[in-house]
Amino acid sequence: MTDDSATRDRRPRNPTSGTELGGMFPRVFAKEYVTIVRGEGHTVWDADGNDYLDAISGNQNVAIGHGVSEVAQAAKDQIETLEYTSSMLFANEPAQDFTAKIADFTPDGFEHTWLVSSGSEANESAVKMARQYHVARGNERKYKVLSRRRSYHGNTGIAMALSGFPARKSMMEPLYEDFPKAPSAAPYRCELCGGEGGRDCGVRCADAVERLIQDEGPENVAAFIAEPVTGAANAAASPHDGYFERIREICDEYDVLFIVDEVMTGFGRTGENFAIEHWDVTPDIITSAKGMSGGYSPIGATMPHRRVSEVFEELEDGFMHGHTYCFNPTSAAIGLAVLEYIEEHDLVANAREVGTYLGERCGEFDEYDFVGDVRGKGLMRGLEFVADRETKEPLAQTGSEFQSALFEAGLDNGIMTYPSGSHVDGTRGVDLLHALKDVESDHRISAG
């Protein structure tokens, strides 16, 4: 691909109305959609022949690139051998091999994996696992799961109750009991230190979780869940050092399980196998999805530490939870091929090394007055846009208008972007999330 690929004349896009997408029930009927027909490596093509740098890795899940033949072959071979069997009644070899490979990536002590079909399901499973863990140990009153403001943990019922993202959940709140929320611990808009920063800020934000546990009653609190690096609700923000170390101490003191949501960050996105390893902290449960399947199949995972799983080993009825597609052999074969590809091509180290360079390039946006913050780790980077850098006032233009303009500008320059909004107070704020495989197409990032 030549250096003028982002600036050459592009063919007119002919998007399709949301009302004319065959039998699809689209997310937004009033929207027009560009139809993507092919992908290879970093690049996808639309129905009109235009190519785009996939700067968001599909939906932060295409971890090894589009069109990897080894994964396609693994899927074909498994479908021809055994496409499905019930995990409630039987075991299957692909699931055994896949979960064994997962254990090669997880920190010490994580020996077992519960396989599902999405990140939302993985987080739901983690909450149910935490609840049953406490009941099995005689703590039947423990059921509340604390989370944070400006967080996102999925679209299913419990996952929405965990999420601190009003724009995505407010309409549905009558359907479920919301869980208590602690401060977000995001440095740029820290609710406690006002952006002063430093390790003391991280500890203060963690101490706010302790106060919330005390307010709710330690006897009622089963778990605390957090994204080490946030995704949709607050692009690529992570707390100051000291935060997760203190969270671990607090959870131990009050017999509260610490769940880390690594749906976006797991399996190498930030330059470590799991983002929590940036802080050398061991959680009780890790959840993941997205990158572990590379986008080739719907896969999610709930991974308890040995101290949790050993409780279930003693239960006659086991884990009271499950789905039809848990431990699906076809998905497991695909997931195994993806993790083997990540290993063989040393993509975790690539995310660490190339991610440093990407961070430097993203830092160049700091010269623009409308960019308030540049943040992230590895190949997961975020920009936050503001009207005033001194006051951090969000853009006056409505988030949806700016997001749409930003998205269209990206397409015009041959780049797929992921603008998000409403993260400041539930109604205001716009940010941009980048989640790249690597930066071979560096000139196209510059052009965007």
RAGI-V308018 format. One record per residue. N is the residue number from 1. RES is the residue in one letter. OMEGA is omega in whole degrees, -180 to 180 (* if undefined). BURIAL is # if it has 24 or more other ideal C-beta (glycine too) atoms within 12 Angstrom, else .. Layout:
N_RES_OMEGA_BURIAL, N_RES_OMEGA_BURIAL
//
This chain:
1_M_-177_., 2_T_-176_., 3_D_179_., 4_D_-175_., 5_S_-177_#, 6_A_-175_#, 7_T_180_., 8_R_177_., 9_D_179_., 10_R_-180_., 11_R_177_., 12_P_175_., 13_R_179_., 14_N_-178_., 15_P_-178_., 16_T_178_., 17_S_178_., 18_G_179_., 19_T_-175_., 20_E_-177_., 21_L_-178_., 22_G_179_., 23_G_-177_., 24_M_166_., 25_F_-174_., 26_P_178_., 27_R_180_., 28_V_-180_., 29_F_-176_., 30_A_-177_., 31_K_171_., 32_E_-173_., 33_Y_170_#, 34_V_-179_#, 35_T_178_#, 36_I_-173_#, 37_V_-176_., 38_R_176_., 39_G_176_#, 40_E_-179_., 41_G_180_#, 42_H_-163_#, 43_T_171_#, 44_V_-179_#, 45_W_177_#, 46_D_-176_#, 47_A_179_., 48_D_177_., 49_G_178_., 50_N_177_#, 51_D_-178_#, 52_Y_168_#, 53_L_180_#, 54_D_-176_#, 55_A_177_#, 56_I_179_#, 57_S_-179_#, 58_G_170_#, 59_N_-174_#, 60_Q_-178_#, 61_N_-178_#, 62_V_-170_#, 63_A_-176_#, 64_I_180_#, 65_G_180_#, 66_H_169_#, 67_G_179_., 68_V_-172_#, 69_S_-180_., 70_E_179_#, 71_V_178_#, 72_A_180_#, 73_Q_178_., 74_A_178_#, 75_A_180_#, 76_K_-178_., 77_D_-178_., 78_Q_179_#, 79_I_180_., 80_E_-179_., 81_T_180_., 82_L_-176_., 83_E_-175_., 84_Y_165_., 85_T_-176_., 86_S_178_., 87_S_177_#, 88_M_-174_., 89_L_-173_., 90_F_170_., 91_A_174_., 92_N_-174_#, 93_E_180_., 94_P_179_#, 95_A_177_#, 96_Q_-179_., 97_D_-179_#, 98_F_-179_#, 99_T_174_#, 100_A_178_., 101_K_176_#, 102_I_-180_#, 103_A_175_#, 104_D_-179_., 105_F_-174_#, 106_T_176_#, 107_P_178_#, 108_D_177_., 109_G_179_., 110_F_-170_#, 111_E_-175_., 112_H_-180_#, 113_T_172_#, 114_W_-175_#, 115_L_178_#, 116_V_-172_#, 117_S_-178_#, 118_S_176_#, 119_G_177_#, 120_S_179_#, 121_E_179_#, 122_A_179_#, 123_N_174_#, 124_E_-180_#, 125_S_180_#, 126_A_179_#, 127_V_179_#, 128_K_178_#, 129_M_179_#, 130_A_179_#, 131_R_-177_#, 132_Q_176_#, 133_Y_-178_#, 134_H_178_#, 135_V_-179_., 136_A_-180_#, 137_R_175_., 138_G_-180_., 139_N_-172_#, 140_E_-180_., 141_R_-177_., 142_K_179_#, 143_Y_-177_#, 144_K_176_#, 145_V_-180_#, 146_L_177_#, 147_S_-175_#, 148_R_169_#, 149_R_-177_#, 150_R_177_#, 151_S_177_#, 152_Y_-177_#, 153_H_175_#, 154_G_-171_#, 155_N_177_#, 156_T_-170_#, 157_G_-179_#, 158_I_-179_#, 159_A_176_#, 160_M_178_#, 161_A_177_#, 162_L_-170_#, 163_S_174_#, 164_G_-173_#, 165_F_-173_#, 166_P_-177_#, 167_A_-178_#, 168_R_-172_#, 169_K_-169_#, 170_S_-179_., 171_M_-174_., 172_M_-173_., 173_E_176_., 174_P_-175_., 175_L_-176_., 176_Y_176_., 177_E_-179_., 178_D_177_#, 179_F_-180_#, 180_P_-176_#, 181_K_173_#, 182_A_176_#, 183_P_-173_#, 184_S_-178_#, 185_A_176_#, 186_A_-170_#, 187_P_-172_#, 188_Y_179_#, 189_R_-178_#, 190_C_-177_#, 191_E_-177_#, 192_L_-176_#, 193_C_178_#, 194_G_178_., 195_G_180_., 196_E_173_., 197_G_177_#, 198_G_-178_., 199_R_179_., 200_D_178_., 201_C_179_#, 202_G_180_#, 203_V_180_#, 204_R_179_#, 205_C_177_#, 206_A_178_#, 207_D_175_#, 208_A_175_#, 209_V_178_#, 210_E_179_#, 211_R_179_., 212_L_176_#, 213_I_180_#, 214_Q_179_., 215_D_-178_., 216_E_-177_#, 217_G_-178_., 218_P_-180_#, 219_E_-179_., 220_N_-172_#, 221_V_-178_#, 222_A_-173_#, 223_A_170_#, 224_F_-179_#, 225_I_180_#, 226_A_170_#, 227_E_177_#, 228_P_172_#, 229_V_-172_#, 230_T_-179_#, 231_G_-170_#, 232_A_-173_#, 233_A_-176_#, 234_N_-164_#, 235_A_169_#, 236_A_177_#, 237_A_176_#, 238_S_-175_#, 239_P_176_#, 240_H_173_#, 241_D_-178_., 242_G_-176_#, 243_Y_-175_#, 244_F_176_#, 245_E_179_#, 246_R_177_#, 247_I_180_#, 248_R_179_#, 249_E_-178_., 250_I_-180_#, 251_C_178_#, 252_D_-177_., 253_E_-174_., 254_Y_-179_#, 255_D_179_#, 256_V_179_#, 257_L_179_#, 258_F_-180_#, 259_I_173_#, 260_V_179_#, 261_D_179_#, 262_E_180_#, 263_V_178_#, 264_M_-167_#, 265_T_-175_#, 266_G_176_#, 267_F_163_#, 268_G_-174_#, 269_R_-174_#, 270_T_180_#, 271_G_169_#, 272_E_178_#, 273_N_176_#, 274_F_-173_#, 275_A_-179_#, 276_I_-179_#, 277_E_172_#, 278_H_-177_#, 279_W_178_#, 280_D_179_., 281_V_180_#, 282_T_178_#, 283_P_176_#, 284_D_179_#, 285_I_173_#, 286_I_171_#, 287_T_178_#, 288_S_178_#, 289_A_173_#, 290_K_-171_#, 291_G_-177_#, 292_M_176_#, 293_S_-178_#, 294_G_-177_#, 295_G_-175_#, 296_Y_178_#, 297_S_176_#, 298_P_-179_#, 299_I_171_#, 300_G_-176_#, 301_A_172_#, 302_T_-171_#, 303_M_180_#, 304_P_172_#, 305_H_-179_#, 306_R_-178_., 307_R_175_#, 308_V_-175_#, 309_S_-178_#, 310_E_175_., 311_V_-179_#, 312_F_178_#, 313_E_-178_., 314_E_-176_., 315_L_-178_., 316_E_-179_., 317_D_176_., 318_G_-178_., 319_F_-176_#, 320_M_-174_., 321_H_175_#, 322_G_178_#, 323_H_178_#, 324_T_-173_., 325_Y_171_#, 326_C_176_#, 327_F_180_#, 328_N_-175_#, 329_P_179_#, 330_T_178_#, 331_S_-180_#, 332_A_178_#, 333_A_177_#, 334_I_180_#, 335_G_178_#, 336_L_179_#, 337_A_179_#, 338_V_-179_#, 339_L_176_#, 340_E_178_#, 341_Y_178_#, 342_I_179_#, 343_E_-174_., 344_E_-178_., 345_H_175_., 346_D_-173_., 347_L_177_#, 348_V_176_#, 349_A_177_., 350_N_179_#, 351_A_179_#, 352_R_-175_#, 353_E_-178_., 354_V_178_#, 355_G_176_#, 356_T_178_., 357_Y_178_#, 358_L_178_#, 359_G_178_#, 360_E_180_., 361_R_178_#, 362_C_178_#, 363_G_179_., 364_E_178_., 365_F_-178_#, 366_D_-180_., 367_E_-178_., 368_Y_-176_., 369_D_-177_., 370_F_175_#, 371_V_-177_#, 372_G_-176_#, 373_D_174_#, 374_V_-171_#, 375_R_175_#, 376_G_178_#, 377_K_177_#, 378_G_-180_#, 379_L_174_#, 380_M_-173_#, 381_R_-179_#, 382_G_173_#, 383_L_174_#, 384_E_-177_#, 385_F_-177_#, 386_V_174_#, 387_A_-177_., 388_D_-177_., 389_R_-178_., 390_E_-178_., 391_T_-175_., 392_K_179_#, 393_E_178_., 394_P_179_#, 395_L_179_#, 396_A_178_., 397_Q_-178_., 398_T_-178_., 399_G_-176_#, 400_S_179_., 401_E_-179_., 402_F_178_#, 403_Q_-179_#, 404_S_180_., 405_A_180_., 406_L_180_#, 407_F_-179_#, 408_E_178_., 409_A_177_., 410_G_179_#, 411_L_179_#, 412_D_-180_#, 413_N_177_#, 414_G_-179_#, 415_I_173_#, 416_M_-179_#, 417_T_-180_#, 418_Y_175_#, 419_P_178_#, 420_S_-177_#, 421_G_177_#, 422_S_-177_#, 423_H_-176_#, 424_V_-179_#, 425_D_-179_., 426_G_-179_#, 427_T_-175_., 428_R_175_#, 429_G_178_#, 430_V_173_#, 431_D_-177_#, 432_L_-178_#, 433_L_173_#, 434_H_175_#, 435_A_-173_#, 436_L_170_#, 437_K_169_#, 438_D_-176_#, 439_V_175_#, 440_E_-177_., 441_S_-175_#, 442_D_-178_#, 443_H_-179_., 444_R_173_#, 445_I_179_#, 446_S_-179_., 447_A_-179_., 448_G_*_#
//
